[in-house]
Structures are given as structure tokens and as C-alpha cells.
Amino acid sequence: MQRKTEDSLKKRYLYKLSTNIISAGIYMITQIVVPRALGPRSYGDFNFLSNFFSQIINFLDMGTSTCFYTKLSQRQKESELVLFYMFFAGVVSLAVFVFVVVSQLTGVYSRFWPAQHMLFVYYGALFGILMWVVQILNRVTDAYGITVSSEKARIAQRLAGLIIILTLFGMNRLNLNSFFFYNYFVLIALGIAFVWIIHKSGFLDINKLGISMVAIKQYVGEFYHYSHPLFMYSLVALLIGVFDRWLLQIYGGSVQQGYFGLSFQIGAFCFLFTSAMTPLLMREFSILSGENNIERMSMLFQRYVPLLCGIITFFSCFVAIEADKIIYVFGGDKYRDAFYAVAIMSFFPIHQTYEHISSSMFYATGQTVIYRNIGIVVMLIGLPVTYCFIAPKERFGINAGATGLALKMVLLQFIGANIGLYFNTRFLRLRYGKYFLLQFACIGYFLVLAFFARESVKHYLIPAGNIFVSFIASGLLYTVLVIIFVWLTPFIVGLRRADISDMVKLAVKKNSN
């Protein structure tokens, strides 16, 4: 089979960005529907279980999926590598179900999953496994550089999923049970589409897959060498990640879990606009690291880090200022007590973007020991912080519930991202102080503009208008202000005036054609 030519970085990013923009619209509609239909309690149960099994699978993964992606990006002809990792994914999936069965048979399940029905626990386990497997398949398409086709499949899947979720909502059949099955259907459909795209691309002939014991031993040694420094990191991440949500479930219950789940999903919505680029950057970093091309890596880092973080800050600051309206739009009055959690968590995607880019550098350059040490130290610092923020006053906490967990996550994300940023800038021979100060300048800049837009609409344009109208008006005014001020001071998002001029000329040229 003739191998398909890989897409350029620019084309792959534009398709990923386009998919994420479409996904953002679909995601917004879905998040308006699902929390309303499920209510805080069931929505909290879904978030609690999905997070639990996400943490379990991340532990068993131990960075191997990133190792797989990095190695496949560098050695695209090794079909045995793909088969080996599929076997590994099967072992991990089996281990997750064995853990659930043993927990039920020994009677300890109620300690792991307080106030949860075992049927939904199994549902949560299957959901976590499917999410992980589909992400692996997506990484294969990115490693082969056939992102355009995979993004087309993702768009089709999102549109089909939207039709299904709206149909269930319209028929009053959207509940926790049907929501799990909805997720199964869309994930399996997307996974099948990815497999078909990989096969048709010519990079991997599924009919000729095979692997010898010698190759298996070689891959086991290679993956062990790459990932064993991350064992303690993965173990600590599992314990802390589960502990955070478990403690919230114990002292806050499913309703507080639902409030935090809503705030986390709104933050994830913001992250959609930059997550398109991070896996592509990792691929480029991996290839350049293999060539020992530090200069080119440094150039990519300088070019994309401020820009991507500027984009995410644009959305995050608007959500922080408009948190009350965001909650009304996404969840309704039942979630009004989630205000502070949503406002605080809106800042989480900013340093999540920094952290993803930094971790891409660590993985691509094989600096997993440094990445492990940073992660473990930061997570262990967060352990007493979580307890202090969530535990009731009689147990020496401040009983802040979902708000406390949101505050803890933002603070720890800020610390961890900046430590990683320091090591990466030092590796690339860049000035860390510039990137550190740029974070505060950019956040302060956009917060002022978002606040000005909100108050202007509130006091001068739509004093007593409809909440949706005032929300849209604030968003439009804020966007116009940002465009004007970024043109005046482009350095705030890592651009030059010439870069913006080139973008405008390119857009005009395309429209004229």
C-alpha cells in the first residue's frame, strides 16, 4: 500500500484548531444540556467516577503512552511498536476490571467509591478505558502526521454526538445511565474511525502485523528505561488525584462534586483552544531532539509559548469576570453556589497550557527524571493544602468544598508549571524571568479589559437587559478591546506588529480568492 504524505505542521495545527473551535461550540451546547438534565448530584457522581478511573489508568500508563508517541514519531516504519503497545493497552484494561471485581468481592468498594452504586462503578471503569484507548489511537495518527484525516473524523463524531445528546434531552431520557452509554457509543465510533484512517494511510498495514519475542523483550526494556523514573511520580499522582476527589466526596458529597465538576468542565472548555497545538509541538520537539537541534526547538518555544498562553488567557479572564453568567448559561440556578469555584478554576487552563508545553519538552528530550521530581514535590505540597481547604472546621480545615479544591488546583498548577518552565528555559538557553513576568502582565491586561467590558455593558449599554444578551454584548466588546490593545501592544501575546500585519494580509488574500 502506498504511504500517504504527512501533513505540514501548519496544516495539522489549522485542522486541529478548526476541530477544537467546532468542538467548543458543540461542547458548549452539551454542557448547557448535560448538567441541567443530570442535576448536581448525578453530574457529581459521573465526575467523581470518571476522575477516579482516569487516575487509575494514568498510574498504570506511567508515561508509556507518551513514550510510545515519542518513539513512533521518530520511527514511523516500526509496525511492531504499535502492536506491542496495543498488547500493553489490553493488559492495562484487564487490570482495571480485575481491580473493580476484587474490590467488590472483598467488600472494600464502599471505601473507594462512597455512596456509589456498583453498576455505575463498572460503567466508570469502562468509560475510562475507552477514553484512554481512543487517545492512544489519536496519538498514532498525530505521530504519522495524518492529523487532517483524524480531525475530520473527530468533527463528524462530535456532530453525531450532539444530535444524540439533544435527542435524549428532548425525549427526557438523559440520565446518568444513558449518559454513560452515549459516551460509549461516540468513543467506540471514533476509535473505529481512527483505526480505518491508520490502515488507509499506508503507514501501518493492519493485515501484516506481527511481532517476535525478541522484539517484545527489546520494547519492554526500552519502555522500562524511558518510563521507570515516572513510577513514583505516577504513584503519587494516583494517590493525590484520587485523594482530592475522595475527600471532597466524603466532606462535600455529590453536590459539591457536581459544583467542582462544572467548574472543571468550564476550564476544560477554555483549554480546547490551545490543546490543539501541544501534541503537535511534542512531535516536533521529539524529532528535533533526535536531531539535537536545540536552536530550532528554542525558536519554536519562543514562538508558540507566549502566543498559546495569550490565547488561553483571553478566554480564562473573560470567564473569571463573567462567572455568574457562565454558570447560568451552562448549569442554571441549581449551580449558583458554584460561583467561586468557577471563577477560580477559570485560571487553571492558563498554567495547564504552560505545564503541557513544558512536559512536552521533558518527554521529547528524555528528561523524565526532572519531570518526575518536580511533579512529586508539587503534589506532596498539595496534600496538606487539600485537607486544609476541604476538611470541616472541627477537623482543622476551612470547609471550602468545591471552592477550596479549585483554589488548591490553581495554586499548585501555577507552582508546578513555573518550575517546569524554569528548567526548560534553562535547557533552551532562554531567559526565564521574561516568561514569568509575562504571565502576570497578560492576566492583568485581559482582566482589566474584561472587567471594563462587563461594567460598560452593565451601566451604559444594557442596564437591565436579558442575561444572554448582556453576556454576548460583553463578550463582543471584550473581543474588540482585546484586538485593539493587542495591536497596540503585541508583545503581550508574544507577537510583533509585523506578525499581525502578515496575518491580516493572509486573511484578506484568502477571502479575495
Secondary structure, 3 states (H helix, E strand, C coil): CCCCCCCCHHHHHHHHHHHHHHHHHHHHHHHHHHHHHHHHHHHHHHHHHHHHHHHHHHHHHCCHHHHHHHHHHHCCCCHHHHHHHHHHHHHHHHHHHHHHHHHHHHCCHHHHCCCCCHHHHHHHHHHHHHHHHHHHHHHHHHHCCCHHHHHHHHHHHHHHHHHHHHHHHHCCCCCHHHHHHHHHHHHHHHHHHHHHHHHHHCCCCHHHCCCCHHHHHHHHHHHHHHHHHHHHHHHHHHHHHHHHHHHHHHHHHHHHHHHHHHHHHHHHHHHHHHHCCHHHHHHHHHHHHHCCCHHHHHHHHHHHHHHHHHHHHHHHHHHHHCHHHHHHHHCCHHHHHHHHHHHHHCCHHHHHHHHHHHHHHHHHCCCHHHHHHHHHHHHHHHHHHHHHHHCCHHHCCCCCHHHHHHHHHHHHHHHHHHHHHHHHHHHCCCCHHHHHHHHHHHHHHHHHHHHHHHHHHHHHHCCCCCHHHHHHHHHHHHHHHHHHHHHHCHHHHCCCHHHHHHHHHHHHHHHHC
